Amino acid sequence: MAVAAGLVCLMGVLGLAACSGSDEPDESPPAGQGGGGEGGQGGVTWVSGANGNYPDHIAPWAEWTGRPVGLAMVFTNRDSWESIVSPDWPLSAFTRDKFPGELSIAQPLWPIGRAQPGACSADQGCMSVEEQAAREQACASGEYDQHWQEFGRNLVRYGRGDAYVRLAWEFNGPWFDFDPVNIDTWKACYRRAVTALRSTAPDVRIEWTMTMHRDKLPNGRNVWDAYPGDEYVDVIGIDYYDMYPPAPTQKIWDRLCKAPSGLCTVVDEARKRGKQFSVPEWGVVSGDGGGGDNPFFIQKMYEVFRANADILAYEAYYNNAEPNNVQSSLVNPVINPKSAERYLELFGAG
């Protein structure tokens, strides 16, 4: 997802090829039956978050679910280094006294000059491969260290030194101008940024976050080739939407979940490496390429969270109602009523 001038916008999983559907029946249990665990009971025992630029944007989610929101998932503007490291927003908006929960911040590796994501073209201000490679090399050489040190100081100054930082989130998509050009240089850049950030914010939690259904990087390498090393990652994350392709059945869910850029694979890799995992953005999708109002997807996400709560850092549903976006909204407005009902049954306060 992305933020333009302080407004919540979808990252947009653009450029993905749609898959054909299936005529298999929906295998989700009827509402109110078979939910979540023993006796069909739901409940959240982990950190469950919501998206919003300010605490008062998140408050309606808490009111609707009947439980406190444990984490705010936000983005910085990314058109300049000043906006990337600035304490004015979102850090000043999410001090502990204004929002007592945890904070997750999505950050690019360098300014990309565009607020709205999309398939790159010259008229959208996207970087050329040569310019992107030059920034990748500059980062790896330490030219951006001072900016990450400043960001770390601001995190600490505003009481968020332990924030989750999703550095280069969704790097395996082509829509953000910081996907790897040269994989070794990109990883050197990532390590350099992490080291600089930790030098001034030693308690920061670094998230290496991919997007779903993108097993290959834009340069053709496997998504896991971009892993910078256990020393530089605290949490392995994945943004997971029911789109391109959606998962209406158990068979399709399993195939997607176990793919290299699948949720099950992320969980397995996190366990193998002694890491936590996160799902900073997830939701049903009534926008283009999505599975629509799909309570089965809500059910399956809950099952994964509950089964792996011991290593789940957090998850955050992305509630969005913009016409040209994912339209995942469960409340204010209710675009997906069946999914909303299922979410409350499983994730609500009961």
C-alpha positions, -999 to +999 in steps of 0.1 A: +000+000+000+010+036-003+003+070+011-001+102-009+002+135+010-011+119+042-040+100+026-042+063+029-039+046-006-035+011-017-001-002-027-019-018-056-008-052-067-005-040-102+009-058-132+000-093-119-015-117-143-049-130-133-054-167-129-084-186-140-109-195-114-122-229-103-156-245-103-149-262-070-174-253-043-166-228-016-153-249+013-157-223+040-180-233+069-213-216+073-213-184+093-213-192+130-200-228+125-166-243+126-149-210+134-114-205+146-107-233+169-122-256+195-160-254+196-160-230+167-148-201+190-129-171+177-107-147+196-075-128+192-045-137+214-019-118+193-012-082+183-039-073+158-036-040+140-054-015+116-044+010+091-048+048+095-028+080+092-039+093+126-052+076+158-087+090+152-087+071+119-081+039+138-106+044+166-136+033+146-120-001+140-116-005+177-152+005+183-164-020+156-144-050+168-150-042+205-113-046+214-083-022+214-063-020+183-028-033+191-009-017+163-011+012+138+001+004+103+013+036+086+034+049+057+056+079+053+055+101+022+083+091+000+090+119-024+121+132-006+145+123+022+129+150+043+095+134+042+109+099+047+127+107+080+105+136+091+092+134+127+062+157+119+042+128+105+036+101+112+058+100+143+043+131+160+008+117+154+016+084+171+034+092+203+026+068+231+002+092+248-018+096+216-018+059+206-006+033+232-004+004+208+026-005+186+036+012+154+046-003+120+061+021+094+066+013+057+098+029+043+114+029+009+152+025+005+154+059-012+130+086-023+110+075-054+092+107-062+058+092-067+029+090-042+008+067-062+021+033-073+016+016-106+032-001-135+062+021-144+061+044-174+078+076-183+047+098-178+043+085-142+077+097-132+091+062-127+129+058-126+148+042-154+166+010-146+199+029-149+187+055-123+174+028-100+207+010-103+226+042-095+206+047-063+210+011-054+248+015-056+248+048-038+229+032-009+253+002-008+282+027-007+268+044+024+257+077+008+223+074+025+235+063+060+230+098+075+193+098+065+187+064+083+206+076+113+184+107+114+153+086+111+165+064+140+170+095+162+135+107+154+121+073+163+137+074+197+128+111+202+092+104+197+091+073+219+090+049+189+125+035+190+110-001+190+088+005+160+085-021+132+101-007+101+091-023+068+122-014+049+116-018+011+083-035+016+069-054-014+103-053-030+093-083-053+068-061-072+077-036-099+056-007-087+079+010-062+112+017-079+132-001-052+130-037-064+164-052-069+183-045-100+216-062-090+207-086-062+241-084-044+242-046-045+206-044-033+213-067-004+244-046+005+222-015+004+196-032+027+223-042+052+238-007+051+205+009+058+197-015+087+231-009+103+227+028+101+192+028+115+202+005+143+231+027+152+207+054+165+176+032+172+191-001+186+156-014+196+141-009+161+125-041+146+134-046+109+107-063+087+117-078+054+083-078+037+073-093+003+040-092-015+020-123-023+019-143-056+052-129-069+076-158-067+101-141-090+116-107-086+113-083-116+149-092-125+139-128-127+156-141-095+137-161-068+121-139-042+141-155-014+174-145-032+167-110-018+169-121+018+197-100+033+206-124+061+193-133+095+215-107+112+196-079+094+160-091+098+139-093+129+106-102+113+097-119+080+066-104+066+041-107+037+013-086+025-016-110+016-047-100-003-073-123-019-064-113-055-045-122-086-055-149-081-082-151-054-086-182-032-122-194-032-114-231-023-091-251-001-073-265-031-064-230-045-056-217-010-031-245-004-014-240-037-010-203-032-001-205+005+027-230-002+042-211-031+076-193-026+057-160-021+029-177+000+019-172+036+026-208+046+061-205+032+068-173+051+056-189+083+078-220+077+109-199+068+104-177+100+103-209+121+133-223+105+153-191+110+141-185+145+122-153+135+088-139+140+065-134+110+040-107+102+011-099+078+011-061+078-015-058+051-043-083+043-079-084+032-106-096+009-107-077-024-138-065-042-117-044-065-101-056-098-087-091-097-101-100-063-123-127-050-151-104-038-169-109-005-151-141+005-155-151+041-135-183+033-104-161+030-111-145+064-115-180+079-082-192+064-062-162+075-075-166+111-066-203+111-030-195+101-027-167+127-042-189+155-020-219+147+011-198+146+004-172+173+036-181+191+057-165+164+032-140+150+046-104+156+013-089+144-013-087+116-032-058+103-064-058+082-063-031+055-098-015+055-102+003+022-132+017+003-116+037-025-133+031-059-100+023-077-085+004-049-089-031-033-122-022-017-116-045+012-137-025+035-156-043+063-169-012+081-174+025+073-187+014+047-195-022+046-186-033+011-181-070+020-209-079+045-203-117+046-166-112+053-174-085+079-197-109+097-170-136+096-143-113+108-164-102+138-171-138+147-134-147+147-115-115+154-141-095+174-145-093+212-173-118+211 
